[in-house]
Amino acid sequence: MDDIDRELLTLLQQDATRSYAALGRTVGLSAGAAHERVRKLRERGVIRRTTVDVDPATVGCGVLAFVMVESAAWMGESAEAFAALPEIQEAHVIAGSASVLVKVRTATTEQLQDVLRRLYAIEGVSGTQATVVLETFFERPVTAAGAAPAAS
């Protein structure tokens, strides 16, 4: 990945609806060359998907919590069980005192409590520790701009 690829990624993260002509003008390429670069970034899995950034509070998901899920056994085979709970936005197997870290969004704390109950129904879960977010200062997308170049 070179500097042009990194700049294309930054531009697309700011506004994924930009035309290839506009992208090309910004990075000094033709529209066709910009399109080809973006296609290759998709093929290589650098760009995993194109999405819309929705304000959670405006669609009834104003409660954000991070939940540490404890277990007495390895939880690495439990991805489907966590994915079955639609309120869970992310689930990560982690090192430390807990086994899994999940990001949960709900409309109310009562709904969060229900999610915590349903987490206990997942085989191997022995405990949870929830941290409710009061305010988010910022959320930052992953960028390639600061990534170190690949070794030759």
Stockholm file with secondary structure:
# STOCKHOLM 1.0

chainA/1-152         MDDIDRELLTLLQQDATRSYAALGRTVGLSAGAAHERVRKLRERGVIRRTTVDVDPATVGCGVLAFVMVESAAWMGESAEAFAALPEIQEAHVIAGSASVLVKVRTATTEQLQDVLRRLYAIEGVSGTQATVVLETFFERPVTAAGAAPAAS
#=GR chainA/1-152 SS CCHHHHHHHHHHHHCTTCCHHHHHHHHTCCHHHHHHHHHHHHHTTSSCCCCCCCCGGGGTCCEEEEEEEEESSCCTTCHHHHHTSTTEEEEEECSSSSSEEEEEEESSHHHHHHHHHHHHTSTTEEEEEEEECSCCCCCCCCCSTTCCCCCC
#=GC SS_cons         CCHHHHHHHHHHHHCTTCCHHHHHHHHTCCHHHHHHHHHHHHHTTSSCCCCCCCCGGGGTCCEEEEEEEEESSCCTTCHHHHHTSTTEEEEEECSSSSSEEEEEEESSHHHHHHHHHHHHTSTTEEEEEEEECSCCCCCCCCCSTTCCCCCC
//
